[in-house]
Amino acid sequence: MVAQRIDTLKTAHVSLLKEVLLTDDKLSDWTIGASVLNLDSTLERYQGQDLASLLSQETHVRIRNYGALSSSSIRGAGAAHTQVVWNGLFLNSPMNGLYDLSLMPLFFIQNVQIQSGGLGSLLGSGSIGGSIHLNQNLTFNQGNHLQLQSAFSSYANRSYGVKAHIGKTKTLFDVAFYQQQSKNNFLYTDPYTETLKNLAHANQSRSALQTSISKKLSTSVRADFIYFYQETARLIPPTLFESQSTAVQDDTSHRLLFKTQLAKDKFQWNTQTSYTSDKLLFVDSLKDINAKHFSEQFGFNQSFQFKTDAFNRFRFEHTVNYQIVNSKSILTDCTKEIRYAFGGNYHKTLSKFTAVLFSARQEINANVWSPFLPSFAFKYTENKFADVAFSIGRSYRQPTWNDRYWNPGGNPNLKPEDGVMANLSINKSFIFMRLDHRIKLSAYFGRITDWIIWLPEIAYWVPQNIGLVAQKGLEFQSNHSYGTPVGIFTYSNLSSLQLAENINQRVTGDDAVGKQLIYVPLFQLNETLNFKTNSWDFYLTHHFESIRYTTEDHSSYLPAYHTLSVGFQKNFKWKTTQFKLGVDLDNVTNTNFQLVQGRPMPRRILNVNFNYFL
């Protein structure tokens, strides 16, 4: 919530020579007016769970669960409009533009930041709705540590993890292994018989390895090598409208990163060389589907940033990305593509309280120039009133390989989706009646033109550039804390009012004009009541979503729902060994709800989490 955030608006006097962690410097140092939420302090509660679980309970992000898969929506934009960034590397699939949030174990992550609103001038294609940033915090001279983790949940859900860290003055080694298995056969209410049933054909198995080596080559140069491997096997359960399912999906991915940094005086040079490969196998004997999709990406990125004086900072960026796809469903003679990007930023400190930021980016995809992406931001941080920030910028999304060449239906003549969004935020911290109050209100307005929509033709569906979507809304964050001799009481509120409407008549008599987009709730609320001492942490969380329409003419919808969760964490320490026990009960009231029509969600779930630190 607000108390957990890193205030990225106050970066006018950041030194280029600060101790640099392995995080996304673009988000932390080169954004003004962007809505950024930091979730570091809540990560411990979700150990043993995936990224989708964290985002659904602690953020404005709207999660859509498709049985075994999870996607996201920020400010009413689509799942492909959210960039997922891991240590500076984009995880979105080049084939469909998506990233399955259920694939990322939180055991590997130390820093999570959610950025809402278009940020195309920094992140490029795909960041129309927002971005999710996942980072490791790799710092030198932190000693040697070993962490063992195990978690047990209802419905035979088990996870195990081990993490070793060796940190010396100039060398750092980190390795982590994680495994999770689940029958996932939770109880749900059959809408036709009103009886309780166990979800069938829903087993899941996941294994992942992450390792990194960092080296200080001198007082001003460091190098980092990171490798991430993951394999997942999932049975896709039937929907409520199906009697059975035989669908199986296997995912395998490799991600390699080599990063260097030179920081000297007022100058900093960063490079990132990357390789990723993703393989997806989907088999469904009932529907006679046996599909294999394979993609590879080679990337190189470098950025230069420097200060001419205390009031002027500059940054320039260059990126090359080479993509290869291999799938029988992709119909084109050319399955390889090179993409270039060039960007620049200028930060000007006008006074002690005022600064402006100008940014621009140009991308070239397969020799075709993308829309030019400028942005402007302004901030005023005079604390007697409030911190005020404003930003406006253009974003876009390049059509994916599937959009252009899927067989059947791909449309190679599609234009990029084009978005513009303005964001205004007011941030105020004060003490009143012995309570520490931190409040932030954000308002935004934007439009996305040439929205790509798949529409039915005579025999199959075809994507077309005929959507025009208006985005507008309010986001409210507040944190109120009261300190006592025994502990701190805190109430946090994270609520949003979002309108995402189609305002273009795509076909004659289009019933969707002027109506809220499907699966986008008008109102969403997350609130937490917390009491924390030196060794205890008790919490009660409440989540609410208003109705979500499942058809564009609003003839069908999912009803509004509430969920309530309670839990605690207890820290134990004996000599140099620490032990942490966490217990929580999700969906205490046994609420029957769906995030996607036909896909039931679990009823009451008990989670027990153990962590040993040696």
C-alpha positions in Angstrom: 0.0 0.0 0.0 1.1 3.6 0.3 3.3 2.9 3.3 5.0 0.1 1.4 5.9 2.1 -1.6 9.2 3.4 -2.8 8.4 7.0 -3.8 9.7 7.1 -7.3 8.5 10.6 -7.7 11.3 12.0 -5.6 14.4 11.2 -7.7 15.6 14.7 -8.7 18.8 14.5 -6.7 19.6 10.8 -7.1 23.3 10.2 -7.5 24.5 8.0 -10.3 27.1 6.5 -8.0 24.7 5.1 -5.4 25.0 1.3 -4.6 23.0 -0.2 -7.5 20.9 -3.2 -6.8 19.9 -5.5 -9.6 16.6 -3.7 -10.2 15.0 -1.9 -13.2 16.7 1.5 -13.1 14.3 2.8 -15.8 11.3 2.5 -13.5 13.0 3.8 -10.3 15.0 6.7 -11.8 13.2 7.8 -14.9 9.5 8.1 -14.1 7.6 11.1 -12.9 3.8 11.0 -12.5 3.6 7.3 -13.1 1.6 5.3 -10.6 4.0 2.9 -9.0 3.1 0.4 -6.1 5.8 -1.5 -4.2 4.8 -4.8 -2.7 8.1 -5.9 -1.0 6.7 -5.8 2.6 3.8 -8.2 1.7 5.9 -10.8 -0.2 6.5 -12.9 2.9 2.9 -13.6 3.3 2.7 -15.2 -0.1 5.8 -17.5 0.1 4.9 -20.8 -1.6 2.4 -19.1 -3.9 2.6 -17.6 -7.4 2.6 -14.1 -8.7 -1.1 -14.1 -9.6 -2.1 -14.8 -6.0 -0.2 -11.8 -4.8 -1.5 -9.4 -7.4 -5.1 -10.4 -6.9 -5.1 -9.5 -3.2 -2.6 -6.6 -3.0 -3.0 -4.4 -6.1 -5.3 -2.7 -8.6 -4.4 -5.4 -11.2 -7.4 -7.5 -12.3 -6.6 -11.2 -12.5 -8.3 -13.6 -14.9 -8.0 -17.2 -14.0 -8.6 -19.7 -16.9 -8.4 -23.0 -14.9 -4.7 -23.5 -14.7 -3.6 -20.2 -16.4 -3.7 -16.6 -15.1 -3.5 -13.3 -17.0 -3.8 -9.7 -16.0 -5.6 -6.5 -16.8 -4.5 -3.0 -15.7 -6.9 0.0 -16.0 -9.2 -2.0 -18.3 -6.6 -2.8 -20.9 -6.1 -6.3 -22.2 -3.7 -8.9 -21.0 -1.3 -8.3 -23.9 -1.2 -4.6 -22.8 0.7 -5.5 -19.6 4.5 -5.9 -19.8 6.0 -8.3 -17.3 9.7 -7.5 -16.7 12.1 -9.8 -14.8 15.4 -8.1 -13.9 15.0 -5.9 -17.0 14.0 -8.7 -19.3 10.6 -8.8 -20.9 8.8 -12.1 -20.3 5.8 -11.7 -22.6 5.5 -14.3 -25.3 6.4 -13.0 -28.8 3.7 -15.3 -30.2 0.6 -14.0 -28.3 2.0 -11.1 -26.3 1.0 -12.7 -23.0 2.7 -14.0 -19.8 1.0 -16.5 -17.6 1.3 -15.0 -14.1 0.9 -18.4 -12.4 4.3 -19.5 -13.8 6.3 -17.2 -11.6 7.1 -18.5 -8.0 7.4 -15.7 -5.5 10.2 -17.6 -3.7 12.6 -16.3 -6.4 11.6 -12.6 -6.1 12.6 -10.0 -3.6 11.2 -6.9 -5.2 7.8 -6.4 -7.0 6.6 -3.1 -8.4 3.3 -2.5 -10.3 3.3 0.4 -12.7 -0.2 1.5 -13.9 -0.8 3.5 -17.1 0.9 3.6 -20.5 4.7 4.0 -20.4 5.7 3.5 -24.0 8.5 6.0 -24.0 10.4 3.8 -21.5 9.2 0.3 -22.1 8.1 0.2 -25.8 5.6 -2.1 -27.4 3.0 -3.6 -25.1 3.0 -1.2 -22.2 -0.4 0.4 -22.9 -2.1 -0.7 -19.7 0.9 -0.9 -17.4 3.8 -3.1 -16.3 4.8 -5.6 -13.6 8.5 -5.5 -12.5 10.1 -8.5 -10.8 13.6 -8.1 -9.5 16.3 -9.7 -7.4 18.2 -7.6 -4.8 21.7 -8.8 -5.3 24.1 -6.8 -3.0 27.7 -7.6 -2.1 29.2 -8.2 1.3 26.0 -9.6 2.9 27.5 -12.8 4.3 26.4 -16.4 3.7 22.8 -17.4 4.1 20.7 -20.5 3.5 16.9 -20.5 3.4 14.7 -23.6 3.4 11.0 -23.1 2.6 8.1 -25.5 2.6 4.4 -24.8 2.2 1.3 -26.9 2.6 -2.2 -26.0 1.4 -5.6 -27.6 1.1 -6.2 -29.9 -1.9 -2.8 -31.6 -1.7 -0.9 -28.5 -2.6 2.8 -28.8 -1.6 5.8 -26.7 -2.4 9.5 -26.9 -1.4 12.3 -24.4 -2.0 15.9 -24.0 -1.1 18.0 -20.8 -1.5 21.7 -20.3 -0.9 23.5 -17.0 -0.9 27.2 -16.4 -0.7 28.1 -12.7 -0.5 31.6 -11.4 -0.2 33.2 -8.0 -0.8 33.6 -8.4 -4.6 31.9 -11.7 -5.3 28.3 -12.8 -5.0 26.7 -16.2 -5.7 23.0 -17.0 -5.4 21.1 -20.2 -6.3 17.5 -21.2 -5.6 15.5 -24.3 -6.5 11.7 -24.5 -6.2 9.2 -27.3 -6.7 5.4 -27.3 -6.4 2.8 -30.0 -6.9 -1.0 -29.9 -6.5 -4.0 -32.0 -7.2 -6.0 -28.8 -7.3 -9.2 -30.8 -6.8 -10.9 -28.1 -4.8 -14.6 -28.1 -4.0 -17.0 -25.9 -6.0 -20.8 -25.6 -6.4 -22.2 -27.1 -9.5 -24.7 -24.4 -10.8 -26.9 -27.0 -12.4 -27.4 -29.4 -9.5 -26.5 -27.0 -6.6 -24.2 -29.7 -5.2 -20.6 -29.6 -4.2 -18.1 -31.3 -6.5 -14.3 -31.7 -6.7 -12.6 -30.1 -9.7 -11.4 -32.9 -12.0 -8.4 -33.2 -14.3 -6.6 -30.3 -12.6 -3.2 -31.7 -11.4 -0.2 -29.3 -11.6 3.5 -29.8 -11.3 6.2 -27.1 -11.5 10.0 -27.0 -11.0 12.3 -24.1 -11.4 15.9 -23.2 -10.9 17.4 -19.7 -10.6 21.1 -18.9 -10.2 23.2 -15.8 -10.4 26.9 -14.8 -10.2 27.9 -11.2 -9.6 31.4 -9.8 -9.6 32.9 -6.4 -8.8 35.7 -6.0 -11.4 36.7 -2.6 -9.9 35.3 0.1 -7.7 33.2 1.3 -10.7 32.5 -1.8 -12.7 30.3 -4.8 -11.9 29.0 -7.8 -14.0 26.0 -10.0 -13.3 25.1 -13.4 -14.9 21.6 -14.8 -14.2 20.0 -18.0 -15.4 16.4 -19.1 -14.9 15.0 -22.5 -15.9 11.4 -23.7 -15.5 9.3 -26.6 -16.5 5.6 -26.9 -15.8 3.0 -29.7 -16.5 -0.6 -28.9 -16.1 -3.9 -30.7 -16.7 -6.5 -28.1 -17.9 -9.8 -28.8 -16.0 -13.1 -28.7 -17.8 -15.3 -25.6 -17.6 -18.8 -25.8 -15.9 -20.2 -26.3 -19.4 -18.1 -29.4 -20.2 -18.6 -32.9 -18.9 -14.9 -33.7 -19.1 -11.5 -32.5 -20.3 -8.4 -34.2 -21.7 -6.4 -31.0 -22.3 -2.7 -31.0 -21.1 -0.2 -28.2 -21.3 3.5 -28.4 -20.8 5.8 -25.3 -20.6 9.6 -25.2 -20.7 11.6 -22.0 -20.6 15.2 -20.9 -20.4 16.3 -17.3 -19.6 19.9 -16.1 -19.6 21.0 -12.6 -18.7 24.5 -11.0 -18.7 24.6 -7.5 -17.4 27.4 -5.1 -16.9 27.6 -1.7 -15.3 30.2 1.1 -15.3 29.5 3.9 -12.9 32.1 6.6 -12.6 31.7 10.2 -11.5 28.6 11.6 -13.2 28.4 8.9 -15.9 26.8 5.4 -16.0 26.8 2.8 -18.7 24.6 -0.3 -18.5 24.5 -3.2 -20.9 22.3 -6.3 -21.0 22.7 -9.3 -23.3 19.9 -11.9 -23.1 18.7 -15.2 -24.5 15.3 -16.7 -23.9 13.5 -19.8 -25.2 10.0 -20.9 -24.6 8.4 -24.2 -25.6 4.7 -24.9 -25.2 3.1 -28.2 -25.9 -0.7 -28.4 -25.9 -2.5 -31.7 -26.4 -6.3 -32.3 -26.3 -7.4 -35.7 -27.6 -11.1 -34.8 -27.4 -10.6 -31.9 -29.8 -7.9 -33.6 -31.8 -5.3 -30.9 -31.0 -1.6 -31.6 -30.8 0.1 -28.2 -31.0 3.8 -27.4 -30.4 5.0 -23.8 -30.2 8.6 -22.8 -29.9 10.1 -19.3 -29.8 13.6 -17.9 -29.2 14.8 -14.3 -28.6 18.2 -12.8 -28.6 18.5 -9.4 -27.1 21.0 -6.6 -26.5 20.3 -3.4 -24.7 22.6 -0.6 -23.6 21.9 2.7 -21.9 24.1 5.8 -21.1 23.1 8.3 -18.4 25.0 11.3 -17.2 24.6 14.5 -15.3 26.0 17.8 -16.6 25.3 19.5 -13.3 23.0 19.2 -10.3 20.0 20.3 -12.3 20.3 18.3 -15.6 20.3 14.6 -16.2 20.3 12.7 -19.5 19.7 9.1 -20.6 20.0 7.4 -24.0 19.0 3.8 -24.8 19.5 1.4 -27.7 17.9 -2.1 -28.0 18.2 -4.9 -30.6 15.9 -7.9 -30.4 16.0 -10.9 -32.7 13.0 -13.2 -32.6 12.5 -16.7 -34.0 9.2 -18.7 -33.9 8.6 -22.3 -34.9 5.0 -23.4 -35.0 2.8 -25.2 -37.5 0.1 -22.7 -36.6 2.1 -19.8 -37.9 1.7 -19.4 -41.7 4.5 -17.3 -43.2 7.7 -17.8 -45.1 9.6 -15.7 -42.7 9.7 -16.8 -39.1 12.5 -14.5 -38.0 12.4 -10.8 -37.2 14.7 -8.1 -36.0 13.4 -5.2 -33.9 15.3 -2.0 -33.0 14.5 0.6 -30.4 16.1 4.0 -29.6 15.1 6.1 -26.6 16.1 9.3 -24.8 15.2 11.0 -21.5 15.9 14.4 -20.1 15.3 15.3 -16.4 15.4 19.0 -15.5 15.3 20.2 -11.9 13.6 23.6 -12.0 13.7 24.3 -8.3 14.0 22.7 -4.9 10.4 21.4 -5.3 9.8 21.2 -9.0 11.1 19.0 -11.9 10.1 18.0 -15.4 10.9 15.0 -17.5 10.9 14.7 -21.3 11.1 11.3 -22.9 10.8 9.8 -26.4 11.2 6.4 -28.1 11.3 5.1 -31.6 11.0 1.4 -32.6 11.6 -0.3 -35.9 10.0 -3.7 -36.4 11.0 -5.7 -39.5 12.0 -2.5 -41.2 8.7 -0.8 -40.4 8.7 2.3 -38.2 6.4 2.2 -35.2 4.5 5.2 -33.9 6.8 7.8 -32.4 6.4 7.7 -28.6 6.9 11.0 -26.7 6.0 11.8 -23.1 6.1 14.7 -20.7 5.9 14.6 -16.9 5.9 17.3 -14.1 6.1 17.1 -10.3 5.8 19.5 -7.4 6.9 18.2 -4.0 6.4 21.0 -1.5 5.4 19.0 1.5 3.4 21.8 3.2 0.5 21.0 0.8 1.1 17.7 -1.0 3.2 16.1 -3.7 1.6 16.6 -7.1 2.6 14.9 -10.3 1.3 14.9 -13.8 2.3 12.8 -16.9 1.1 12.3 -20.4 2.5 10.0 -23.0 1.9 7.8 -26.0 2.1 4.0 -26.0 1.5 1.3 -28.6 1.4 -2.5 -29.1 2.9 -4.2 -32.1 0.6 -7.0 -33.5 2.0 -10.4 -32.4 3.0 -13.3 -34.6 -0.4 -14.9 -33.8 -2.3 -11.7 -34.8 -0.5 -11.5 -38.1 0.1 -15.1 -39.2 -2.1 -17.5 -37.2 -3.5 -20.3 -39.4 -6.4 -19.8 -40.0 -7.3 -16.2 -39.6 -4.0 -14.2 -39.2 -4.0 -10.7 -40.7 -0.6 -9.5 -41.9 -2.0 -6.0 -42.6 -2.8 -5.1 -39.0 -1.7 -1.8 -37.7 -0.2 -1.3 -34.2 -2.6 -0.5 -31.4 -2.0 3.2 -30.4 -2.7 4.6 -26.9 -2.4 8.0 -25.2 -2.9 8.4 -21.4 -2.7 11.3 -19.0 -2.2 10.7 -15.2 -2.5 13.1 -12.3 -1.6 12.1 -8.8 -1.8 13.8 -5.4 0.2 12.4 -2.5 -0.1 13.6 1.1 1.5 12.4 4.4 0.6 13.9 7.7 0.0 13.1 11.4 -3.4 13.7 12.9 -4.7 12.5 16.3 -1.6 10.4 16.8 -2.3 8.6 13.6 0.2 8.5 10.7 -1.8 9.0 7.5 -0.5 8.5 4.0 -2.9 9.1 1.2 -2.5 9.1 -2.6 -5.2 9.8 -5.2 -4.6 9.2 -8.9 -6.9 10.1 -11.8 -6.3 9.0 -15.4 -7.8 9.4 -18.8 -6.7 7.7 -22.0 -7.7 6.2 -25.3 -6.6 3.2 -27.3 -7.2 3.3 -31.1 -6.9 0.5 -33.6 -7.6 -2.0 -30.8 -7.1 -5.5 -32.3 -10.3 -7.6 -32.0 -10.8 -11.1 -33.3 -14.2 -11.3 -35.0 -16.0 -14.3 -36.6 -16.0 -14.6 -40.3 -17.7 -17.3 -42.4 -15.5 -20.2 -41.2 -13.1 -18.8 -38.6 -12.2 -15.7 -36.6 -10.0 -12.9 -38.0 -8.3 -10.0 -36.2 -9.1 -6.5 -37.2 -8.2 -2.9 -36.2 -11.6 -1.6 -35.4 -11.7 -1.0 -31.7 -11.6 2.4 -30.0 -11.5 2.2 -26.2 -11.7 5.1 -23.7 -10.1 4.6 -20.3 -10.8 6.8 -17.3 -10.8 6.2 -13.6 -9.7 7.0 -10.1 -7.3 5.0 -7.9 -7.1 5.6 -4.2 -4.4 4.4 -1.8 -4.3 5.1 1.9 -2.4 3.8 4.9 -3.2 4.7 8.5 -1.0 3.5 11.3 -1.0 3.9 15.1 1.9 2.9 17.3 1.6 1.5 20.8 4.2 0.2 23.2 3.4 -3.4 22.2 3.0 -3.0 18.4 1.7 -1.1 15.4 -1.9 -1.1 14.2 -2.3 -0.4 10.5 -5.3 -0.1 8.1 -4.6 0.0 4.4 -7.0 0.7 1.6 -6.5 0.2 -2.1 -9.5 0.9 -4.2 -10.2 1.8 -7.8 -13.0 3.1 -10.0 -12.3 2.2 -13.6 -14.3 2.8 -16.8 -13.1 1.1 -19.9 -15.7 1.6 -22.7 -15.8 0.7 -26.4 -16.8 4.0 -28.1 -16.5 2.9 -31.7 -19.2 1.1 -33.7 -17.2 -1.8 -35.1 -20.1 -3.3 -37.1 -23.6 -2.0 -38.0 -25.8 -2.2 -34.9 -22.9 -2.9 -32.5 -24.4 -3.5 -29.1 -21.1 -2.9 -27.3 -20.8 0.8 -28.0 -20.8 2.9 -24.8 -20.6 -0.2 -22.6 -18.0 -1.4 -20.1 -15.5 -3.9 -21.5 -16.0 -7.5 -20.6 -14.4 -8.8 -17.3 -13.6 -5.2 -16.2 -15.2 -4.4 -12.8 -16.4 -0.9 -12.3 -15.2 -1.0 -8.7 -12.5 -3.0 -7.0 -11.3 -2.9 -3.4 -8.5 -4.4 -1.4 -8.2 -3.5 2.3 -6.1 -4.9 5.1 -6.2 -4.6 8.9 -2.8 -5.4 10.4 -1.2 -5.7 13.9 2.5 -6.2 14.0 5.0 -6.6 16.8 8.7 -7.6 16.8 7.9 -11.2 16.3 4.1 -11.4 15.5 2.2 -10.3 12.4 -1.6 -10.6 12.4 -3.7 -9.6 9.4 -7.2 -9.6 8.0 -7.8 -8.8 4.3 -10.9 -8.1 2.4 -11.3 -8.2 -1.4 -14.3 -6.9 -3.4 -15.1 -6.8 -7.1 -18.3 -5.4 -8.6 -20.1 -7.2 -11.4 -18.2 -8.1 -14.5 -20.0 -8.5 -17.8 -19.1 -11.6 -19.8 -20.7 -10.5 -23.1 -20.2 -7.2 -24.9 -23.9 -6.4 -25.0 -24.1 -6.9 -21.2 -26.7 -9.6 -21.5 -24.6 -11.9 -19.2 -22.4 -11.1 -16.2 -20.6 -12.5 -13.2 -22.1 -11.2 -9.9 -20.2 -9.1 -7.5 -18.4 -10.9 -4.7 -16.5 -10.5 -1.5 -13.6 -12.6 0.0 -12.2 -12.5 3.4 -8.8 -13.9 4.6 -7.2 -14.1 8.0 -3.7 -15.1 9.0 -0.6 -14.6 11.1 3.2 -15.0 10.9 5.5 -15.7 13.8 9.3 -15.2 13.9 11.4 -17.4 16.1 15.2 -17.0 16.6 17.7 -19.3 18.3 21.3 -18.1 18.2 22.1 -17.6 14.5 19.1 -19.6 13.2 15.7 -18.0 12.4 12.5 -19.8 11.8 9.3 -18.3 10.4 5.8 -19.8 10.6 2.9 -18.5 8.6 -0.7 -19.6 8.6 -3.6 -18.1 6.7 -7.2 -19.1 5.8 -8.3 -17.8 2.5 -12.0 -17.2 1.5 -13.1 -17.7 5.1 -16.8 -17.2 4.2 -16.7 -19.9 1.5 -17.7 -17.5 -1.2 -18.7 -19.1 -4.5 -17.3 -16.9 -7.3 -15.7 -17.0 -10.7 -13.0 -14.8 -12.3 -13.8 -16.1 -15.8 -17.2 -17.5 -16.7 -17.3 -21.3 -16.4 -14.1 -21.4 -14.3 -14.9 -21.9 -10.6 -12.5 -20.7 -8.0 -11.6 -22.5 -4.7 -13.7 -22.2 -1.6 -12.1 -22.1 1.8 -8.3 -22.9 1.7 -5.8 -23.3 4.6 -2.2 -22.4 3.8 0.7 -23.2 6.1 4.2 -21.8 5.3 7.6 -22.6 7.0 10.8 -20.8 6.4 14.2 -21.6 7.9 17.1 -19.1 7.7 20.5 -20.4 8.5 
